[in-house]
Amino acid sequence: MPIEPASASPASSPSFAGAEHAEDVLDVPAAPAGPVVLGAGVTDRGHRRRRNEDSFALCRAATTEGTPTVVAVVCDGVASVPGGDTASRTACDVAVAAGHEALADGQDLDDAAASAAEAARKAVSALAPGSGQAPACTYVAAVLDAGRAVVSWAGDSRAYWLCPGSPDESSVLTEDDSWAAEMVAAGMVGADDALADPRAHVITRWLAADAPDVVARHRSWELDEHGVLLLCSDGVWNHLPDAAVLAGLLDGIPTDMETVHAAARRLVVAALDEGGHDNATAVVLAVAPG
């Protein structure tokens, strides 16, 4: 199973699309003045795909008032068109940079999340060749401080709120932009029948030059030390869709760099153990007391 990192220090370099396996961990400030957001990401090619078209990125930022914040993104390249790996890597890099800049310029969490998503959309659209199919990817991101997160998405990569101490309180924060989700929402097909349909995972919104006009949807969520925010590609949730099951896989709430890193690894390993049919990526974010 390709789960060991390629280097001795997985935090030494960020993930990039095309890598069979990559990991990254946010450094913790030396002397935090209060609660601090911990973050780590892991991506793996899985057992069946020829390449890894998933990407993730995360960085620390700050508002103009000095409030510590984090920007995190997971993108999944669309495999049915060329350049999905480039699209996902571009979207992640541009989104974290744009979110960082927006916060430094005085935007609040909501506006910074919107700025990051729009910058990613424009950057992926600019990758389109003069003719032929345009590189495309899904998108899910979070802009957060120690008390609140804004998640944004386009496609079927997901955000979850996981409560290891009380798994049944866990939930999915996003709504899939997919054929199955839209048929169920319209009352046309039952959930089991929709997921069994060959069209179930056909996405209805994505980032690309040839995508419909897309404004990423947003939702805010209150953070506390009792839960974990997860961003993941469908290579994780297709195998483990239930929020309570995902929460049960975590060994409590992460309290430092080591445990948040272990949490991200545990979720990706679990998806691989369940079959690993697709690229699998998980970014875990948690609040630790200062």
PyMOL commands that set and color helices and strands:
alter all, ss='L'
color gray80, all
select helices_A, chain A and resi 10-12+84-104+109-125+167-169+179-185+191-196+234-237+243-249+257-273
alter helices_A, ss='H'
color red, helices_A
select strands_A, chain A and resi 21-25+36-44+54-62+68-77+137-144+148-154+158-162+171-172+217-222+228-232+280-288
alter strands_A, ss='S'
color yellow, strands_A
deselect
rebuild
show_as cartoon
